[in-house]
Every structure is written in structure tokens, then in C-alpha cells.
């Protein structure tokens, strides 16, 4: 119990440090690369994002997915990158190579497609080097540049709203 409080406190302190150090550098170019992070237990529809972004002219090779799973023991049989809560130390740092590669990729757009406000999802979003971050969760407004506050199962509304805002920002 005591160690859980210390872990929570130090993890939140690390998240605040990462969020304060973010430099918001927006580029004026069109979207060429997209990173997508989601909670695998609540959403698994990869094809939705693949179809949406290929329709918008983004190459399928420039889409990258990473998902948080419940446990390393329940690893899905897939080619995409996964991580779990077990990959984080008591200070809140992630020890997963796939997460480190994902957050260091300079995406033009990062979509944080998750609604539960979990530290492990938020820290990957915060550490990402993406130029524009779009999310569903409005719990911590510092995480995202654009928040589309909808239910994660309402993919049709998300697509309409995202395209509307990307056109307004002249990103597509």
C-alpha cells in the first residue's frame, strides 16, 4: 500500500516534468506520418484507422500503432507493438524498447484513442515527439493539442470530427 502511493506520486511527478518540457512546434505541412496509441482491452479496430488514413492519402507504411495490454501473459498474436503496466518501473519510466522507438518517432499526427485515464497511456502520449496530438480524454488538457470528446466506440463521429478539424488546420 505504502509503495503504491510512492509509485503513484513519483509517476505523476515524472508526467508533470515531461509535460512541462514539451516544445510545441507545429509544422505547416500536410500529414505524412501518423502514430496511434490505444488501450487494447477497449478498442482493437486497426482497420478503421488504416482505411481512414489511406483514404486521406497517408501511406500505410507511415502508420504506426502501439497498444497497452493488460498483461504480458495475454499478448495478442499480432505484428504491432504492445506494452503493459509491467514495463514501468516505480519511478514511472518505461523499460520497453517498442515504446521508446514509438515516442521518439517524429509523427506529424499522434492519435491517443483511449478514454480511460491511465498513467501508462498518458505518459506515452506525453513523451511522443509528434507535432500535433489529438486525443479523446479531456482529463488532462496538457496532453493533447486537440480533444475530440466522444465515446471510443463512436468511430464514425470521430472520423467526421477529425477530418473537419484537419481540413480547418490545412493538414489534409
Backbone bond lengths (Angstrom), bond angles and torsions (degrees), N, CA, C in turn:
res aa  C-N    CA-C-N  psi(-1)  N-CA   C-N-CA  omega(-1)  CA-C   N-CA-C  phi
1 X - - - 1.442 - - 1.529 110.64 -
2 X 1.314 116.09 -49.20 1.454 121.61 -179.73 1.531 110.60 -62.57
3 X 1.339 116.80 -43.48 1.459 120.97 -179.34 1.524 111.74 -67.61
4 X 1.321 117.52 -32.46 1.461 120.56 176.80 1.525 111.37 -64.62
5 X 1.323 116.97 -38.92 1.467 120.13 177.25 1.523 111.00 -66.56
6 X 1.328 116.85 -40.76 1.466 120.12 178.07 1.524 110.13 -64.20
7 X 1.326 116.55 -43.26 1.464 120.86 179.24 1.526 110.67 -62.59
8 X 1.315 117.89 -44.14 1.464 121.82 179.28 1.514 111.00 -63.03
9 X 1.312 116.56 -44.33 1.468 121.30 -178.72 1.534 111.43 -65.50
10 X 1.329 117.06 -45.30 1.468 119.57 -179.21 1.526 111.10 -70.18
11 X 1.323 117.92 -34.66 1.461 121.18 177.18 1.522 110.91 -65.35
12 X 1.320 116.68 -42.71 1.466 120.15 179.07 1.528 110.99 -66.12
13 X 1.316 116.77 -35.40 1.460 120.54 177.90 1.537 110.05 -66.07
14 X 1.326 116.97 -40.65 1.461 121.02 177.28 1.529 111.00 -64.51
15 X 1.327 117.63 -41.95 1.467 121.74 177.74 1.523 110.65 -61.34
16 X 1.312 117.93 -44.33 1.470 121.22 178.19 1.518 111.36 -61.63
17 X 1.324 117.30 -39.84 1.465 121.42 178.36 1.526 110.85 -63.34
18 X 1.320 116.77 -44.06 1.467 120.99 179.43 1.521 110.48 -63.97
19 X 1.324 117.72 -43.21 1.461 120.96 -179.19 1.524 112.28 -66.63
20 X 1.324 117.70 -35.85 1.464 120.65 178.46 1.521 112.31 -70.34
21 X 1.330 117.31 -29.08 1.460 120.35 -176.04 1.532 113.35 -87.93
22 X 1.333 118.00 -1.77 1.466 120.90 -177.96 1.522 110.76 -70.25
23 X 1.319 114.53 129.41 1.458 119.50 173.12 1.517 107.66 -100.19
24 X 1.304 116.55 125.26 1.462 121.21 -177.37 1.519 108.91 -90.85
25 X 1.317 114.35 96.50 1.459 120.82 178.78 1.521 108.96 -110.68
26 X 1.317 116.25 102.78 1.451 120.69 179.56 1.528 108.87 -90.99
27 X 1.328 114.75 132.53 1.457 117.44 173.86 1.515 107.84 -99.56
28 X 1.302 116.39 154.98 1.462 120.41 -175.30 1.521 112.40 -93.92
29 X 1.314 117.50 3.13 1.455 120.85 -177.78 1.518 113.07 -80.02
30 X 1.310 114.27 172.44 1.463 121.71 177.45 1.532 109.49 -75.08
31 X 1.317 115.75 160.39 1.460 121.31 -179.75 1.526 109.47 -74.66
32 X 1.330 115.43 123.78 1.453 122.24 178.18 1.529 112.35 -114.20
33 X 1.344 116.96 -28.27 1.469 120.92 -178.24 1.522 109.68 -135.82
34 X 1.341 115.15 142.65 1.457 120.96 -175.70 1.523 109.13 -134.66
35 X 1.326 115.88 133.24 1.452 122.49 172.33 1.518 108.54 -112.15
36 X 1.325 116.54 139.73 1.458 121.06 -177.58 1.522 108.58 -130.53
37 X 1.323 115.87 125.62 1.454 121.95 177.86 1.525 108.15 -118.86
38 X 1.333 116.33 136.83 1.455 119.83 179.12 1.520 111.16 -154.04
39 X 1.326 114.09 167.28 1.457 122.82 177.85 1.526 107.24 -92.00
40 X 1.329 116.78 113.76 1.464 121.79 -173.32 1.522 112.69 -63.61
41 X 1.312 118.24 -28.37 1.462 119.82 -179.06 1.529 112.20 -72.57
42 X 1.335 117.94 -19.44 1.464 121.24 -178.94 1.523 114.05 -108.67
43 X 1.324 118.36 -17.95 1.466 120.64 -176.03 1.522 109.20 -154.39
44 X 1.341 116.90 132.43 1.464 120.79 179.60 1.527 112.90 -137.09
45 X 1.305 118.55 15.27 1.448 122.16 -173.28 1.538 111.40 -86.38
46 X 1.322 116.40 77.24 1.460 121.61 178.29 1.531 110.88 -63.40
47 X 1.325 115.41 -38.84 1.462 120.32 -174.36 1.520 112.47 -61.33
48 X 1.325 117.73 -31.72 1.460 120.60 177.28 1.526 110.50 -57.78
49 X 1.335 116.60 -49.43 1.461 120.28 -179.32 1.528 111.83 -68.66
50 X 1.320 116.82 -38.84 1.462 120.13 178.96 1.525 110.82 -60.69
51 X 1.325 117.20 -47.72 1.472 121.17 179.42 1.524 111.12 -64.18
52 X 1.328 116.92 -44.46 1.455 120.48 -176.67 1.524 111.60 -61.55
53 X 1.326 116.99 -46.17 1.455 118.40 -175.52 1.526 113.40 -79.98
54 X 1.307 118.48 -28.61 1.467 118.64 173.81 1.525 109.72 -69.75
55 X 1.345 117.66 -33.77 1.466 120.53 173.71 1.519 111.81 -65.24
56 X 1.324 117.06 -28.41 1.469 121.58 178.81 1.528 112.65 -87.63
57 X 1.332 117.34 0.45 1.460 120.61 175.19 1.513 115.65 95.23
58 X 1.318 118.13 9.11 1.461 121.30 177.09 1.529 107.92 -88.95
59 X 1.323 116.04 130.85 1.459 120.73 179.57 1.522 110.56 -64.95
60 X 1.316 116.15 141.43 1.473 120.84 -179.72 1.528 111.02 -62.07
61 X 1.328 116.77 -25.48 1.469 120.90 178.06 1.521 112.12 -72.35
62 X 1.319 116.81 -15.43 1.466 121.05 -178.09 1.534 112.10 -100.43
63 X 1.336 116.86 8.96 1.462 122.34 173.67 1.516 108.78 -98.34
64 X 1.308 115.83 135.37 1.467 119.66 179.77 1.513 108.93 -135.85
65 X 1.318 116.54 130.79 1.459 123.01 -178.24 1.520 110.20 -113.21
66 X 1.328 115.13 146.56 1.460 121.23 168.32 1.529 106.66 -144.71
67 X 1.316 115.58 138.91 1.462 120.04 -176.58 1.515 110.31 -131.46
68 X 1.325 114.91 145.44 1.451 120.27 173.74 1.533 107.69 -92.94
69 X 1.321 115.09 129.55 1.462 120.93 178.45 1.526 108.60 -110.02
70 X 1.324 115.75 164.89 1.466 120.30 -177.44 1.520 112.83 -68.51
71 X 1.330 116.63 -41.71 1.455 120.80 -176.04 1.519 109.52 -153.48
72 X 1.323 116.20 150.20 1.462 121.04 176.91 1.526 111.26 -61.22
73 X 1.322 116.76 -24.31 1.460 120.93 -178.92 1.520 112.02 -72.31
74 X 1.337 117.21 -22.74 1.462 121.49 -178.68 1.525 111.33 -103.89
75 X 1.312 117.38 33.79 1.460 122.11 -177.10 1.522 110.71 -62.14
76 X 1.345 116.92 122.10 1.466 119.78 179.74 1.529 111.19 -66.87
77 X 1.299 115.94 155.57 1.456 122.26 179.13 1.522 107.64 -87.09
78 X 1.330 117.78 89.56 1.454 121.37 -174.45 1.520 109.45 -153.72
79 X 1.327 115.36 167.27 1.460 120.89 -179.63 1.517 112.20 -92.68
80 X 1.312 118.53 -5.26 1.455 120.86 -176.78 1.522 111.92 -84.89
81 X 1.320 115.30 168.66 1.456 121.63 -177.33 1.526 110.75 -84.82
82 X 1.321 115.34 140.43 1.455 122.47 179.20 1.524 109.83 -133.94
83 X 1.320 115.34 156.01 1.463 121.12 171.25 1.519 107.38 -149.50
84 X 1.313 116.28 167.12 1.461 120.39 -179.46 1.527 109.81 -138.20
85 X 1.312 115.73 174.93 1.466 121.29 178.01 1.518 111.20 -62.26
86 X 1.324 116.40 -24.98 1.461 121.54 -179.94 1.529 112.39 -67.11
87 X 1.329 117.73 -17.01 1.455 121.87 -178.95 1.524 113.52 -83.08
88 X 1.333 118.53 1.48 1.457 122.05 -177.58 1.521 110.36 -108.02
89 X 1.338 115.56 137.41 1.461 118.95 177.42 1.530 109.46 -85.46
90 X 1.308 116.75 -178.32 1.463 120.03 -174.55 1.523 113.10 -72.90
91 X 1.340 117.68 -12.01 1.462 120.76 174.82 1.526 112.23 -90.72
92 X 1.330 117.10 -6.91 1.456 120.56 178.86 1.510 114.36 96.34
93 X 1.330 118.00 5.23 1.461 121.78 179.07 1.523 109.93 -86.12
94 X 1.336 115.49 141.09 1.462 120.42 -179.02 1.517 109.92 -90.57
95 X 1.303 115.97 135.54 1.465 122.42 -179.16 1.521 111.56 -108.68
96 X 1.336 118.18 24.53 1.455 123.13 -177.95 1.526 109.25 -102.09
97 X 1.326 117.38 127.26 1.468 122.50 -178.35 1.526 111.04 -64.31
98 X 1.336 116.88 -39.57 1.463 120.07 -179.28 1.526 111.66 -64.09
99 X 1.322 117.18 -37.60 1.464 120.69 177.34 1.522 109.96 -66.20
100 X 1.322 117.03 -43.34 1.469 120.14 179.59 1.527 111.75 -62.32
101 X 1.318 117.66 -40.28 1.465 120.57 176.48 1.523 110.74 -65.00
102 X 1.324 116.57 -41.25 1.463 121.16 -178.49 1.528 110.91 -64.34
103 X 1.319 118.04 -48.51 1.472 120.06 -175.94 1.523 112.17 -70.71
104 X 1.318 118.62 -22.49 1.456 120.90 179.06 1.521 113.30 -90.18
105 X 1.319 117.83 -2.31 1.461 121.31 176.44 1.529 108.78 -78.41
106 X 1.330 116.97 130.51 1.476 120.32 -178.33 1.525 111.79 -83.99
107 X 1.324 117.33 75.27 1.457 121.54 179.96 1.527 110.57 -70.18
108 X 1.320 115.66 148.43 1.464 120.08 171.77 1.528 109.95 -76.45
109 X 1.341 116.15 -29.87 1.460 121.86 -178.84 1.522 109.20 -142.69
110 X 1.315 116.37 133.13 1.459 122.43 173.32 1.525 107.40 -118.09
111 X 1.321 115.77 127.73 1.457 120.62 176.06 1.524 107.95 -109.95
112 X 1.320 116.08 119.28 1.464 122.59 176.18 1.515 106.33 -98.88
113 X 1.320 115.79 91.08 1.451 120.76 -172.73 1.525 110.07 -96.57
114 X 1.316 115.14 73.42 1.459 121.59 177.36 1.515 109.04 -150.71
115 X 1.286 116.05 148.53 1.458 121.45 179.08 1.516 112.33 -107.06
116 X 1.330 120.85 -38.56 1.470 116.80 178.38 1.524 109.35 -65.43
117 X 1.296 115.35 135.54 1.457 120.79 -175.46 1.529 109.56 -89.16
118 X 1.322 117.43 79.66 1.459 122.56 -178.56 1.528 109.79 -100.76
119 X 1.317 116.01 141.29 1.459 120.82 -180.00 1.520 111.43 -55.98
120 X 1.315 118.20 -43.31 1.462 122.60 -174.87 1.526 112.00 -63.83
121 X 1.307 117.73 -31.07 1.466 121.41 175.09 1.528 110.56 -78.73
122 X 1.317 116.29 -43.04 1.464 120.82 -177.80 1.523 112.75 -64.96
123 X 1.330 118.00 -38.61 1.462 119.11 -177.48 1.521 111.22 -69.37
124 X 1.322 118.20 -35.05 1.462 120.07 176.94 1.521 109.45 -67.27
125 X 1.324 117.80 -39.85 1.460 121.02 175.91 1.525 110.39 -62.80
126 X 1.310 116.89 -46.16 1.469 120.97 -177.70 1.529 112.12 -65.08
127 X 1.330 117.47 -37.25 1.465 120.68 -177.10 1.527 113.25 -79.59
128 X 1.322 117.80 -13.50 1.462 121.12 -177.09 1.521 111.30 -62.61
129 X 1.322 115.55 143.91 1.465 122.58 179.13 1.531 111.55 -92.42
130 X 1.316 117.31 20.35 1.465 122.09 -178.55 1.529 110.88 -67.02
131 X 1.322 115.11 147.85 1.463 120.45 179.16 1.524 112.39 -75.49
132 X 1.320 116.84 -41.60 1.459 122.33 -178.68 1.522 108.23 -127.17
133 X 1.326 116.04 125.83 1.468 120.99 -178.34 1.522 109.36 -114.69
134 X 1.340 114.88 125.24 1.456 122.14 179.32 1.517 107.80 -117.03
135 X 1.324 116.95 134.69 1.455 119.88 -178.55 1.511 113.20 -142.10
136 X 1.325 114.49 169.68 1.461 121.55 177.99 1.513 112.21 -99.72
137 X 1.309 117.29 -28.93 1.453 121.85 -174.01 1.526 110.50 -86.75
138 X 1.315 115.63 127.24 1.465 120.04 179.09 1.529 111.23 -104.45
139 X 1.322 116.47 16.26 1.465 120.85 -178.44 1.540 111.27 -63.41
140 X 1.336 116.99 -47.94 1.459 121.94 177.51 1.524 107.64 -121.11
141 X 1.299 117.06 102.90 1.464 122.50 -173.74 1.529 113.41 -69.17
142 X 1.327 117.48 -12.21 1.464 120.65 178.89 1.523 112.40 -74.73
143 X 1.327 118.10 -17.58 1.465 121.92 -176.27 1.518 113.31 -72.32
144 X 1.329 117.38 -35.95 1.456 121.06 -170.27 1.524 111.91 -122.35
145 X 1.325 114.96 151.78 1.455 120.82 173.80 1.523 110.87 -86.23
146 X 1.331 115.48 -29.16 1.462 122.07 179.66 1.520 108.32 -136.78
147 X 1.328 117.01 129.56 1.460 121.45 -179.09 1.526 108.58 -117.94
148 X 1.324 115.41 123.29 1.460 122.49 174.82 1.524 105.32 -108.96
149 X 1.317 116.52 97.54 1.460 121.46 -171.96 1.529 110.56 -84.71
150 X 1.338 115.74 87.00 1.458 122.48 178.77 1.527 109.04 -133.49
151 X 1.321 115.49 172.31 1.452 120.86 173.87 1.536 108.73 -74.86
152 X 1.325 119.48 136.73 1.477 121.01 -178.99 1.531 114.16 -59.85
153 X 1.302 118.17 -23.07 1.462 119.97 178.77 1.523 113.04 -80.15
154 X 1.328 117.90 -11.04 1.462 122.42 -180.00 1.534 109.58 -90.86
155 X 1.314 115.83 69.31 1.468 120.80 -174.21 1.527 112.30 -70.29
156 X 1.308 118.19 -29.29 1.467 121.09 179.85 1.531 110.62 -64.14
157 X 1.336 116.77 -47.29 1.467 120.66 178.69 1.528 110.67 -64.20
158 X 1.323 116.72 -39.92 1.468 119.60 178.30 1.528 110.77 -59.78
159 X 1.302 117.09 -45.05 1.467 121.23 -179.69 1.525 110.82 -60.83
160 X 1.317 117.17 -46.74 1.471 121.18 -179.68 1.521 110.65 -61.19
161 X 1.336 116.79 -47.92 1.466 120.78 -177.92 1.529 111.89 -66.35
162 X 1.327 117.26 -42.65 1.458 120.31 -179.50 1.527 110.86 -63.07
163 X 1.306 116.99 -45.93 1.464 120.03 179.35 1.522 110.75 -62.97
164 X 1.324 116.89 -40.30 1.471 120.88 178.64 1.537 111.04 -59.28
165 X 1.336 116.38 -46.42 1.457 119.82 -177.51 1.530 112.00 -73.60
166 X 1.333 117.41 -35.21 1.461 119.39 178.02 1.526 111.17 -67.65
167 X 1.327 117.47 -35.20 1.462 120.44 175.31 1.529 110.83 -67.23
168 X 1.333 116.02 -40.36 1.455 119.88 178.47 1.528 111.24 -62.87
169 X 1.321 116.23 -38.29 1.464 121.12 178.62 1.529 112.87 -82.43
170 X 1.331 116.55 0.93 1.471 123.39 -179.84 1.526 111.48 58.70
171 X 1.341 115.70 43.31 1.462 121.93 179.65 1.524 112.57 -99.38
172 X 1.329 116.89 -16.19 1.482 120.32 177.49 1.523 109.30 -129.28
